[in-house]
Amino acid sequence: MYDYPVDRLLKINTTERASLLSEFPTLGEAEFDHVVQQLIAARRYEQERVGWQAVPHDVAALTIVVVTSLADLRAGVVAGVAVLVLLESVFQYYFNQRLYRFLSALVWLTYPAYAWLAYILYRRGFELVWIAVAVAFTWGGTFLLGLLARIPARLFYEAREKATEDAARLKKK
């Protein structure tokens, strides 16, 4: 049942319910409902954890657009990359469900932000090719740079875990 999508778990019909209950005869009706609710909560939590990893991209893209609007493209890129690197290292090891529910709405702001970036660059006299490159970099480049930004933080935390394990092993000896 864990492989069922959340929508399917929410809409289990009586024949499917009877079939599942026959597969798991030790479960009563109340226990079955509890298992279904736990599966729904686990699937939603998993989806939120995956979505949490996209938040740095959205914030970085919005930072690039806002700073470019206020200053220039170079300042926007520098600020966006700095925010991206910082947030990738933090968001990789910190998760807050309530904060995610708020920050997940940022994805809907990025799409109009790309259009705004194109408009700002057009008003500043950029050629259409360079506008397309800037928007493409803001979208795809932040994903690629985000993957690269995770590497140092991941290496640091893996080294710290290994050192902790080594210290515990030495302490036992």
Secondary structure, 3 states (H helix, E strand, C coil): CCCCCHHHHHCCCHHHHHHHHHHCCCCCHHHHHHHHHHHHHHHHHHHHHHHHCCHHHHHHHHHHHHHHHHCCHHHHHHHHHHHHHHHHHHHCCCCCHHHHHHHCCHHHHHHHHHHHHHHHHHHCCCCHHHHHHHHHHHHHHHHHHHHHHHHHHHHHHHHHHHHHHHHHHHHHC
